[in-house]
Amino acid sequence: MVVVDDLPSWGQVCKLSARFAQSKADLNNEILWPLTVYCLMSTPPDVDAYPMTMFCISGHGLVFAWYVAMFKALEAADLGYIRQLWRCGLSASITLHWTSVPRQILMVALSASENYGSAEDLVETFPVFAQRVDALLAEGGKSASKLDDRVDYLNEKNVKHRGNVFNKGLLNACIAMRRFSPKALATLRKISHEHGNAVLTDGYVKLDDLVTEAIEWTVESAYVALSRADCKVDFFKTQHLESSKDKSQAGWFVVTLQKFMLVHHLLTLPAKLELPLLSDALEMVSTPSAWDLNFPKVETEDAESEETSKGGPEAIARLAKLTEEQKSFFSFVRSILEGDFNEDMNGVCGGKNFKMVDEIYKEATPHKKLEVFTEFNTVLKGLSAVKVHAATSESSAPSLSVKSLARLKDEESQDAQKMERQAIWAKAQAQRRKLVNFAVASDLATAMDKPQAESVRSMTGKLNESHRLFVMSLDLVSESSATPWSTPSAVDKAEVQRLYKFMEKHATRESDFILAFCGRSASNRRILEDSLNVLNCPSTVTEMWVAYYGKDDERPGRKVFGGAPHREVGFLKGMVARVRLTTKDDFIPTEQGAGNRDFWSAILEYTCCKSVVDCTPGSGMLATQCLEDNIPYYGLVKGSTHLAWVSNVLDLAALKMILSESEHPLYQQSLKECIEQHFQDEMMDRTFELTEDECKGLRGEDDAIKA
């Protein structure tokens, strides 16, 4: 049948049953049938089949209400009331239409609802009205007509809504209802049946404000909020739903839309990070109805207490599979649905063209101190910490960070971003190779003949003005461990002597110097003294001390006199006697731990170094300092893995220098702009200072722990 049915809810039937109430003032008065019931007969009249061939079009609620009243009378065994209802039923007013033409059937349904006027429980909701109008236009062949023609057609048919004739605004509102999916319409019907039409369906003004993508989410949010008693029916007024005129406070519609966009954005992140368990768990909070089903509100004795359930057995089982960081991410999404950040969002979402998903990634956003922003960065940082990173096997741009992945919308965008980043990385790498280069020293005999050594091989130095350094650190000389740049292995004397012979072979000019460090080991120091022939050639060897000023080790342990290795011995051997070197103030270089390049900066300045050949590149600290000081550098590694790893370290350092130092020879304005756009996260300073409370907590002081 063409008619769009909308059967009444139980609440509407119970309210209508009051129209059949027995008069206590005069029990002899008759109960009159209150309103007309509109019926349809689509087949020729048949006396024998009547009334089975008659169908109710509008007024179902009255019929059901009469049965409810009769049930109550029978239950009370009130014969007088039963007699009154029986007579009332016999006097029911019925308007019967005999037609099988769909267009006429729709007209009957529309006019019937209009005729009920102020009988709110019998008047159709706007979604049903819009569906009937849409069907009427389709039956009349007017669906594709111009807007004015459709308005004229409906007015010719005398179609009205709440007594108002059709105009373009009303028709556009009816057409806009096509955006509503069957699920959204079903939710609207549940709202109107359980809480009345005044929430959303009493007209088209509220429904017209809904954004297409978030319709299902918005109507579900309204239904869940009413079901959980988070708000009352009178909350859904225009002044609460729409943003304030000065945009200082966002309306409920806008905040709900921003929630929808943020949650749906967060739901895509686990798949990008290949976290299937987290993706599975987030299905429990993927929509307002799913959240309400899995985490229903708990009834408590304290009226002011607000508490939600920890979930059923299935929800608990899913969450138990997650890591603590993943649970924090899940809790953040759940908190958005529970309204924990409503106050923050009410204050910021009202601005014109404000988009929470875009704003939350901006480092310079004025809202970064809001709880929703800080919490988002915290949980995202947690996911970054647990993301699995494979060992670097090739020199390439770093993989997209968690925050970068989160910003991308789809897989195609991700692939395009990777290609652009790789192209920019290659340009920065080419700039870096103008100064700093590495090579695998599989054969030391040809190491200085490689193309990478061109800048240091061709250098023409001058004594006391521009020197070439050949550097070796014994704590990094062996690369037999899995990660030699972070876990030094035992030193092999034969390997040290092999490296020294290589340096001695090529350090032949008076401006060439060999610089070697013992690595704070007495045995290594003895090996160096023998290799450099310190005792037999004291006139060409300068001995220096390196003092280390690291943080005190606060771990409990036995203190042994002289047991702290805070000093390292270095030897500087030249091809000329020390007396020919320009006298400088004596200095003791200091090293303050990993990440501090002041030591190498002082060494390079003190030795008048203008190029470096490094036989033990390690983690690239000296190479990075050479890159910053515009000094050609050539490093020799023993394996391809170390080569790729240290190359990536220097490429990243080159990106940072291009970005921050406009006077640097590697600087290019166009390249800087590309780096700012594609490597924003990698360029951020990752060093953080502990707060006073955090320091106390590390020291184990009780007052650092607060409830």
C-alpha positions in Angstrom: 0.0 0.0 0.0 1.2 3.5 -0.9 0.3 5.0 2.5 3.2 5.6 4.9 2.1 4.1 8.2 3.0 5.5 11.5 1.3 3.5 14.2 1.0 5.2 17.6 3.1 4.4 20.6 1.8 2.9 23.8 2.1 6.3 25.5 0.1 8.0 22.9 -2.6 5.3 23.2 -2.8 5.7 26.9 -3.1 9.5 26.6 -5.9 9.1 24.1 -7.7 6.7 26.3 -8.5 9.7 28.6 -11.0 10.8 25.9 -13.1 7.8 26.8 -13.0 8.4 30.5 -16.2 7.9 32.5 -17.8 11.1 33.8 -18.0 11.0 37.6 -20.4 14.0 37.7 -23.2 12.2 35.8 -22.8 8.5 35.3 -25.8 8.5 33.0 -24.2 10.7 30.4 -23.1 9.0 27.2 -19.5 8.9 26.2 -19.3 10.4 22.7 -16.8 9.2 20.1 -14.3 12.1 20.1 -12.9 12.3 16.5 -13.5 10.8 13.1 -11.6 7.7 12.0 -10.5 7.7 8.4 -10.7 4.4 6.5 -10.1 3.1 3.1 -11.7 0.5 0.9 -9.8 -0.3 -2.3 -12.1 -3.1 -3.6 -15.8 -3.0 -4.6 -18.2 -3.2 -1.7 -18.9 -6.7 -0.5 -21.6 -7.1 2.1 -20.5 -10.6 3.1 -16.8 -9.6 3.4 -17.4 -6.3 5.2 -15.7 -5.0 7.4 -12.7 -7.2 6.5 -12.2 -5.1 3.3 -12.0 -1.8 5.2 -8.6 -0.5 6.4 -7.8 2.4 8.8 -5.7 5.1 7.3 -5.6 7.6 10.2 -6.9 7.4 13.7 -5.4 4.1 14.8 -4.7 5.7 18.2 -8.4 6.3 18.8 -9.4 2.7 18.0 -6.6 1.3 20.2 -7.5 3.8 23.0 -11.1 2.6 23.0 -9.9 -1.0 23.5 -7.7 0.1 26.4 -10.6 1.8 28.1 -12.8 -1.2 27.5 -10.1 -3.5 29.0 -9.9 -1.3 32.1 -13.7 -1.4 32.5 -13.8 -5.2 32.1 -11.0 -5.5 34.6 -12.9 -3.4 37.1 -16.2 -5.2 36.3 -17.9 -1.8 36.0 -21.0 -2.7 34.0 -22.2 0.9 33.7 -18.8 1.9 32.2 -18.8 -1.1 29.9 -22.3 -0.1 28.7 -21.2 3.5 28.0 -18.1 2.3 26.0 -20.2 -0.2 24.1 -22.6 2.6 23.0 -19.7 4.9 22.3 -18.2 2.3 20.0 -21.5 1.9 18.1 -21.5 5.7 17.5 -18.0 5.9 16.2 -17.6 8.4 13.3 -15.9 6.8 10.3 -15.2 8.4 7.0 -14.8 5.7 4.4 -13.0 6.4 1.1 -13.4 4.0 -1.8 -10.5 4.2 -4.1 -7.5 2.2 -5.4 -5.7 5.2 -7.0 -2.4 5.7 -5.0 -2.5 9.5 -5.5 -6.0 9.7 -4.0 -5.0 7.4 -1.1 -2.1 9.7 -0.2 -4.3 12.8 -0.4 -6.7 11.1 2.0 -3.9 10.3 4.5 -2.5 13.9 4.3 -5.9 15.6 4.7 -6.9 13.2 7.6 -3.9 14.2 9.6 -4.5 17.9 8.9 -8.2 17.5 10.0 -7.2 16.3 13.4 -5.8 19.8 14.1 -4.9 20.2 17.8 -5.2 16.5 18.6 -1.4 16.2 18.9 -1.4 12.4 19.5 -3.2 11.9 16.2 -1.3 14.4 14.1 1.4 12.7 12.0 5.1 13.7 12.7 7.0 15.8 10.2 9.1 12.8 8.9 5.9 10.9 8.1 4.4 14.0 6.5 7.5 14.5 4.4 7.5 10.9 3.2 3.9 11.1 2.2 4.5 14.4 0.3 7.5 12.7 -1.5 5.3 9.8 -2.5 2.5 12.1 -3.7 5.0 14.0 -5.9 6.3 10.7 -7.3 2.8 9.4 -8.1 2.0 12.7 -9.8 5.1 12.5 -11.9 6.4 15.8 -10.3 9.5 14.5 -8.6 11.8 16.0 -11.2 9.8 19.2 -11.9 11.0 22.6 -10.9 10.6 23.7 -7.4 7.9 26.3 -8.2 5.9 23.7 -10.2 6.0 21.2 -7.3 4.8 23.9 -4.9 1.9 24.8 -7.2 1.0 21.2 -7.6 0.8 20.6 -3.9 -1.3 23.7 -3.3 -3.7 22.7 -6.1 -4.2 19.4 -4.1 -4.8 21.5 -1.0 -2.0 19.8 0.9 -1.2 21.7 4.1 1.0 21.3 7.1 -0.4 22.5 10.5 -2.8 24.7 8.6 -0.1 26.3 6.5 -0.1 26.2 2.7 2.9 24.9 0.9 5.9 27.2 0.1 9.5 26.6 -1.1 10.8 26.5 2.5 8.4 23.8 3.5 9.0 21.8 0.3 12.8 22.0 0.7 12.4 20.7 4.2 10.4 17.8 2.9 13.0 17.1 0.3 15.8 17.3 2.9 14.2 14.4 4.8 15.5 12.2 2.0 18.9 12.5 3.7 17.6 10.5 6.6 18.5 6.8 6.4 15.9 4.1 7.5 17.9 3.7 10.7 17.7 7.4 11.5 14.0 7.5 10.7 13.5 4.5 13.0 15.3 6.3 15.8 13.2 9.4 15.3 10.1 7.3 15.6 11.4 5.8 18.9 12.0 9.3 20.2 8.6 10.6 19.3 6.9 7.5 20.7 8.7 7.3 23.9 9.3 11.0 24.6 6.8 12.9 22.4 7.0 14.9 19.2 8.3 18.0 20.9 11.9 16.6 21.0 12.6 16.8 17.3 9.7 15.8 15.1 7.0 18.4 15.8 8.2 20.5 12.8 11.0 20.8 10.3 13.0 23.7 11.8 15.1 21.4 14.1 15.5 18.5 11.6 16.6 20.9 8.8 19.7 21.9 10.9 21.1 18.4 11.0 24.2 17.8 8.9 23.8 14.9 6.4 26.8 12.9 7.5 25.9 13.0 11.2 22.1 12.5 11.1 22.1 9.0 12.5 24.7 9.9 15.1 22.7 13.0 16.2 19.3 11.4 16.5 20.9 8.4 18.3 22.6 10.9 20.7 19.3 12.5 21.4 17.5 9.2 22.1 20.4 7.9 24.3 20.5 11.1 26.3 16.8 10.9 27.0 16.9 7.2 27.8 19.8 7.6 30.2 18.0 10.6 31.8 21.0 12.8 31.0 18.5 15.6 30.0 14.8 16.2 29.9 12.4 16.7 26.9 12.3 20.4 27.4 16.1 20.6 26.8 15.4 20.2 23.0 14.5 23.8 22.4 15.9 26.0 19.7 17.9 28.1 22.2 19.7 25.0 23.4 20.2 23.3 20.0 21.6 26.3 18.1 24.8 28.3 18.9 24.6 31.7 20.5 24.5 34.7 18.2 28.0 35.8 19.3 29.3 32.2 18.8 30.6 32.2 22.4 28.6 29.1 23.2 28.1 26.2 20.8 24.7 24.7 20.4 23.9 21.0 21.1 23.7 20.3 17.3 27.2 21.7 16.7 28.8 20.0 19.6 27.2 16.7 18.6 28.5 17.1 15.1 32.0 17.8 16.3 31.8 14.7 18.5 30.8 12.7 15.5 33.7 13.9 13.4 36.2 13.4 16.2 35.1 9.9 17.2 34.8 8.7 13.6 38.3 10.1 13.0 39.7 8.3 16.0 38.0 5.0 15.0 40.1 5.0 11.8 43.5 5.3 13.6 44.0 1.7 15.0 43.6 0.3 11.4 46.4 2.7 10.2 48.6 1.6 13.1 47.7 -2.1 12.5 46.2 -2.6 16.0 43.3 -5.0 15.3 42.5 -5.6 19.0 42.0 -1.9 19.6 39.8 -1.6 16.4 37.7 -4.5 17.6 37.2 -2.9 21.1 36.3 0.5 19.6 33.3 -1.1 17.9 31.7 -1.0 21.4 31.7 2.8 21.3 31.5 3.4 17.6 27.9 4.9 17.9 25.9 6.3 20.8 23.6 3.3 20.7 26.5 0.9 20.8 28.0 2.8 23.7 24.7 2.7 25.6 24.3 -1.0 24.9 27.8 -2.0 26.1 28.1 0.5 28.9 24.7 1.2 30.3 24.2 3.8 33.1 24.2 2.3 36.6 21.4 3.1 38.9 22.8 4.3 42.3 21.1 5.2 45.5 22.9 8.5 45.6 20.8 10.8 43.3 23.9 13.0 42.6 26.1 10.1 41.7 26.9 9.6 38.1 28.3 6.2 37.2 28.5 4.0 34.2 29.0 0.3 34.0 32.3 -1.4 33.4 30.5 -3.3 30.7 29.2 -6.9 30.4 31.4 -10.0 30.2 32.0 -9.5 26.4 33.1 -5.9 26.9 35.4 -6.8 29.8 36.9 -9.6 27.8 37.7 -7.3 24.8 39.3 -4.7 27.0 41.4 -7.2 28.8 43.3 -7.9 25.6 44.5 -4.3 25.2 47.7 -2.8 26.5 47.5 0.0 29.0 48.2 2.6 26.3 45.4 1.1 24.1 43.0 1.1 27.1 43.8 4.8 27.6 42.9 5.5 24.0 39.7 3.6 24.3 38.8 5.5 27.5 39.4 8.8 25.7 36.9 7.9 23.0 34.4 6.7 25.6 34.8 9.9 27.6 33.8 11.9 24.5 30.6 10.0 24.3 30.0 10.3 28.0 30.3 14.1 27.8 33.4 14.5 29.9 34.6 17.2 27.5 31.3 18.9 26.9 32.3 22.1 28.7 35.4 22.4 26.7 33.6 21.8 23.4 30.8 24.1 24.2 33.3 27.0 24.6 35.3 26.4 21.4 33.0 24.7 18.8 30.7 27.7 18.3 33.3 29.5 16.1 32.6 29.9 12.4 34.1 27.1 10.4 35.7 25.6 13.5 36.7 21.9 13.0 37.8 20.0 16.0 39.7 17.3 14.0 41.8 20.0 12.3 42.3 22.2 15.4 43.4 19.3 17.6 46.5 18.7 15.5 47.7 22.3 15.4 50.7 23.0 17.6 49.9 26.7 17.8 46.2 26.3 18.6 45.0 28.7 21.3 43.0 25.9 22.8 45.9 23.6 23.5 45.4 23.9 27.3 41.9 22.6 27.2 41.5 19.1 28.7 40.2 17.5 25.5 43.4 18.7 23.7 45.8 17.7 26.4 44.2 14.3 26.9 44.2 13.6 23.1 48.0 14.4 22.9 48.6 12.1 25.9 46.8 9.1 24.5 48.3 9.6 21.1 51.8 9.8 22.6 50.9 6.5 24.4 50.1 4.8 21.1 53.4 6.2 19.7 55.3 4.5 22.5 53.9 1.1 21.9 54.1 1.2 18.1 56.5 -1.4 16.8 59.5 0.0 15.0 61.5 -2.3 12.8 65.3 -2.0 12.7 66.5 0.3 9.9 67.7 -1.8 7.0 67.9 1.0 4.4 68.5 4.7 4.3 65.1 6.3 3.8 62.7 8.8 5.2 61.2 7.9 8.6 57.8 6.2 8.7 54.8 8.4 9.3 54.4 9.2 13.0 51.2 8.3 14.8 50.0 11.9 14.7 50.8 12.1 10.9 48.9 8.9 10.3 46.0 10.1 12.3 45.7 13.3 10.2 45.5 11.3 6.9 42.0 10.4 5.7 42.6 7.3 3.6 45.2 4.9 2.3 45.6 6.8 -1.0 46.5 10.0 1.0 48.9 7.9 3.1 50.7 6.6 0.0 50.9 10.1 -1.6 52.2 11.5 1.7 54.9 8.8 1.8 56.0 9.6 -1.8 56.2 13.3 -1.1 58.2 12.8 2.1 60.6 10.4 0.4 61.2 13.0 -2.4 61.9 15.7 0.2 64.1 13.4 2.2 66.1 12.6 -1.0 66.7 16.4 -1.6 67.9 16.9 2.0 70.1 13.8 1.7 71.7 15.3 -1.4 72.4 18.5 0.6 73.9 16.5 3.5 76.2 14.6 1.2 77.8 17.9 0.2 79.5 17.8 3.6 79.0 14.5 5.4 79.4 11.0 3.8 79.7 7.5 4.9 81.0 4.3 3.3 81.4 0.6 4.3 85.1 0.0 4.9 85.2 -3.6 3.6 88.7 -3.0 2.4 90.7 -0.3 4.1 93.2 -0.3 1.3 90.7 1.4 -1.1 88.7 3.3 1.6 90.2 6.7 0.7 89.7 6.1 -3.1 85.8 6.0 -2.8 83.8 8.9 -4.2 82.4 9.6 -0.8 86.0 10.6 0.4 86.5 13.2 -2.3 86.0 16.3 -0.1 88.4 15.1 2.6 90.9 13.5 0.2 91.3 16.6 -1.9 91.7 19.0 1.0 94.9 21.1 1.0 95.6 22.0 4.6 97.9 24.5 6.2 99.7 24.0 9.6 98.1 26.0 12.4 95.2 27.2 10.2 93.4 24.2 8.6 94.0 20.7 9.8 92.6 17.3 8.8 91.8 14.9 11.6 91.8 11.1 11.5 89.6 10.1 14.5 89.3 6.8 16.4 87.4 6.0 19.6 88.2 2.6 21.1 84.8 2.3 22.7 83.3 2.2 19.2 86.1 0.5 17.3 84.5 -3.0 17.3 81.1 -3.6 15.6 80.6 -7.3 16.4 77.5 -6.7 18.5 74.0 -6.3 17.1 73.9 -2.6 17.8 77.6 -1.5 17.9 76.7 2.2 18.0 74.9 1.8 21.3 76.4 -1.4 22.8 80.2 -1.4 22.4 82.0 -4.8 22.2 85.4 -5.9 23.5 88.3 -4.2 21.7 90.5 -6.3 19.5 94.1 -5.2 19.6 94.8 -6.4 16.0 91.8 -4.4 14.8 93.1 -1.2 16.5 96.5 -1.6 14.9 94.9 -2.2 11.5 92.9 1.1 11.8 96.0 2.9 13.0 98.1 1.7 10.1 95.3 3.0 7.7 95.3 6.4 9.4 99.1 6.6 9.5 99.3 5.7 5.8 97.1 8.6 4.8 98.0 11.2 7.5 101.2 12.2 5.7 100.9 16.0 5.5 102.1 18.4 8.2 98.5 19.5 8.6 97.2 15.9 9.2 96.6 14.7 12.8 95.5 11.4 14.3 93.1 11.8 17.3 92.4 8.7 19.4 90.5 8.1 22.6 90.8 5.2 25.0 87.1 4.9 25.9 87.7 5.2 29.7 89.5 1.8 29.7 93.0 1.2 31.1 93.5 -1.8 28.8 92.4 0.3 25.8 94.8 3.0 26.9 97.7 0.6 26.9 96.8 -0.6 23.3 96.7 3.0 22.1 100.1 3.8 23.7 101.6 0.9 21.9 100.0 1.6 18.6 100.8 5.3 18.6 104.3 4.6 19.9 103.8 7.3 22.6 106.8 6.4 24.6 109.3 6.4 21.7 107.8 9.5 19.9 106.8 11.9 22.7 107.6 15.0 20.7 104.8 14.4 18.2 102.1 13.1 20.6 99.9 15.4 22.7 98.1 13.7 25.6 94.8 15.2 26.7 92.2 14.4 29.4 88.5 14.4 28.9 86.4 15.0 32.0 82.8 13.7 32.2 80.2 15.5 34.2 77.1 13.3 33.9 74.2 13.1 36.4 75.0 11.3 39.7 73.7 7.8 39.8 71.1 7.8 42.6 70.6 4.1 42.5 71.5 2.4 45.8 74.9 0.7 45.7 78.2 0.5 47.4 80.5 3.4 46.7 84.1 2.5 45.9 86.9 5.0 46.2 88.2 5.9 42.7 85.6 3.6 41.1 83.8 6.3 39.0 85.3 6.4 35.5 84.8 10.1 34.9 88.0 10.6 33.0 89.1 9.6 29.5 92.6 9.9 27.9 93.0 11.1 24.3 96.1 11.3 22.2 96.7 13.8 19.4 99.6 12.7 17.1 100.9 14.9 14.3 103.4 14.6 11.6 105.5 17.5 13.0 106.9 18.2 16.4 104.6 19.8 18.9 106.8 22.9 19.2 105.7 23.9 15.7 102.1 24.2 16.7 100.7 27.5 17.7 100.4 27.8 21.5 96.8 28.0 22.8 95.4 28.2 26.3 95.3 24.7 27.9 91.9 23.3 28.2 90.2 20.2 29.4 87.3 19.2 27.2 84.2 18.1 29.0 81.5 15.6 28.0 78.1 15.9 29.6 76.5 12.7 28.4 74.6 11.5 25.3 73.2 14.1 23.0 75.7 16.8 24.0 78.0 17.9 21.1 79.9 20.6 23.0 82.8 18.3 23.5 83.3 17.7 19.8 82.7 21.4 19.1 85.6 22.3 21.4 87.9 19.6 19.9 87.3 20.8 16.4 87.9 24.4 17.3 91.0 23.6 19.4 92.6 21.6 16.7 91.8 24.0 13.8 90.0 21.2 12.1 88.7 21.7 8.6 88.0 18.1 7.6 87.5 14.8 9.4 88.1 11.1 8.5 86.3 9.1 11.2 87.1 5.4 11.6 84.5 4.9 14.3 81.4 7.0 13.5 79.3 5.4 16.3 76.0 7.2 16.6 77.0 10.1 14.4 77.7 12.7 17.1 80.9 14.0 15.5 79.4 13.8 12.1 76.4 16.0 13.2 78.8 18.6 14.7 80.8 18.7 11.5 77.5 19.2 9.6 76.6 22.1 11.8 80.1 23.6 11.6 80.3 23.2 7.8 83.3 20.8 8.0 83.7 18.0 5.4 83.4 14.6 7.1 84.0 11.0 5.9 83.0 8.1 8.1 83.9 4.5 7.8 81.5 1.8 9.0 81.8 -2.0 8.7 78.3 -3.0 7.8 75.3 -1.9 5.7 72.9 -1.8 8.7 75.1 0.7 10.6 75.5 2.6 7.3 71.8 3.0 6.8 71.2 3.8 10.5 73.8 6.5 10.9 72.9 8.0 7.4 69.3 8.4 8.6 70.5 10.1 11.8 72.5 12.6 9.7 69.7 13.1 7.2 67.3 14.0 10.0 69.9 16.4 11.4 70.3 18.0 8.0 66.5 18.6 7.8 66.7 20.3 11.2 69.6 22.5 10.2 67.9 23.5 6.9 64.8 24.4 8.8 66.5 26.4 11.6 69.7 27.9 10.2 69.1 30.2 7.3 72.9 31.1 7.1 73.9 27.5 6.7 75.4 26.5 3.3 72.8 23.7 3.0 69.9 26.1 3.4 67.3 26.3 0.7 64.1 28.3 1.1 61.9 26.0 -1.0 63.2 22.9 0.8 62.6 24.5 4.1 58.9 25.1 3.2 58.6 21.5 2.2 60.2 20.3 5.4 57.8 22.4 7.5 54.8 20.9 5.7 55.8 17.2 5.7 58.2 16.7 8.6 56.5 18.8 11.3 56.5 16.0 14.0 60.1 15.0 13.3 61.3 18.5 13.7 59.8 19.0 17.2 62.1 19.1 20.2 61.5 15.8 22.1 63.3 16.8 25.3 61.2 17.5 28.3 62.0 18.7 31.8 60.6 16.9 34.8 58.4 18.9 37.1 59.3 19.2 40.8 56.7 16.6 41.8 58.0 14.2 39.2 61.5 14.6 40.5 60.3 14.0 44.1 58.5 10.9 42.8 61.7 9.5 41.3 63.5 10.1 44.6 60.7 8.2 46.4 59.5 11.1 48.5 56.0 10.4 50.0 54.7 13.9 49.5 55.0 13.5 45.7 52.1 11.0 45.7 48.8 12.7 45.9 45.3 11.2 46.0 
